[in-house]
């Protein structure tokens, strides 16, 4: 089996992954994923696609991720892994789609508007 590479995005985070046959190792930017994503919820997000398709110990995943924060990066990795699994086994797609793992979450931060403090917040008005 050859290596499959895909990408996933969330907010401003971009993850490029290389998925190949192996024993279940996940490496993110040269580190083990448990070291890169130290909290359990983030680790769960990263492995969710593999768990749903029941292939946790079958594939090795090498991830390059940049941009955004840790939550966005974890969700970008999850989407990239799901896309790679579907590329290898199209029969896994209905299960992944049912859990919402095949859809790119396209919500982004709203831009700051001129004359305002943030995107919608306004400066305090005082009528003295």
Residue pairs with C-beta under 8 A, 6 or more apart in sequence:
1 20
1 21
1 88
2 20
3 18
3 19
3 20
4 18
4 19
4 20
4 84
4 87
4 88
5 16
5 17
5 18
5 19
5 84
6 16
6 17
6 19
6 80
6 83
6 84
6 87
7 14
7 15
7 16
7 17
7 80
7 83
8 14
8 15
8 17
8 75
8 76
8 77
8 78
8 79
8 80
8 81
8 82
8 83
8 104
9 15
9 76
9 79
9 104
10 68
10 72
10 73
10 75
10 76
10 79
10 104
10 105
11 68
11 69
11 72
11 107
11 108
11 109
12 67
12 68
12 72
12 108
13 65
13 66
13 67
13 68
13 69
13 72
13 73
13 75
13 76
14 65
14 66
14 67
14 76
15 63
15 64
15 65
15 73
15 76
15 77
15 79
15 80
16 63
16 64
16 65
16 80
17 61
17 62
17 63
17 64
17 77
17 80
17 81
17 84
18 61
18 62
18 63
19 59
19 60
19 61
19 81
19 84
19 85
19 88
20 59
20 60
21 58
21 59
21 60
22 58
22 59
22 60
23 57
23 60
24 50
24 56
24 57
24 58
24 59
24 60
25 32
25 60
25 61
26 32
26 33
26 46
26 47
26 60
26 61
26 63
27 33
27 60
27 61
27 62
27 63
28 36
28 37
28 46
28 63
28 65
28 77
29 36
29 63
29 64
29 65
33 43
33 46
33 47
33 63
34 43
37 43
37 45
37 46
37 70
37 73
37 74
42 70
42 71
42 74
45 71
45 74
45 75
45 77
45 78
46 74
46 77
46 78
46 81
47 56
48 78
48 99
48 101
49 78
49 79
49 81
49 82
49 85
49 96
49 101
50 56
50 59
50 61
50 81
50 85
52 92
52 95
52 96
52 99
52 101
53 85
53 89
53 92
53 95
53 96
55 85
55 92
61 81
63 77
63 80
65 73
65 76
65 77
67 73
68 76
75 105
78 101
79 101
79 102
79 104
82 96
82 101
82 102
83 102
85 92
85 96
86 92
86 93
86 96
86 102
93 102
96 102
97 103
109 119
110 119
110 120
111 119
112 118
112 119
113 119
113 120
116 122
116 123
117 123
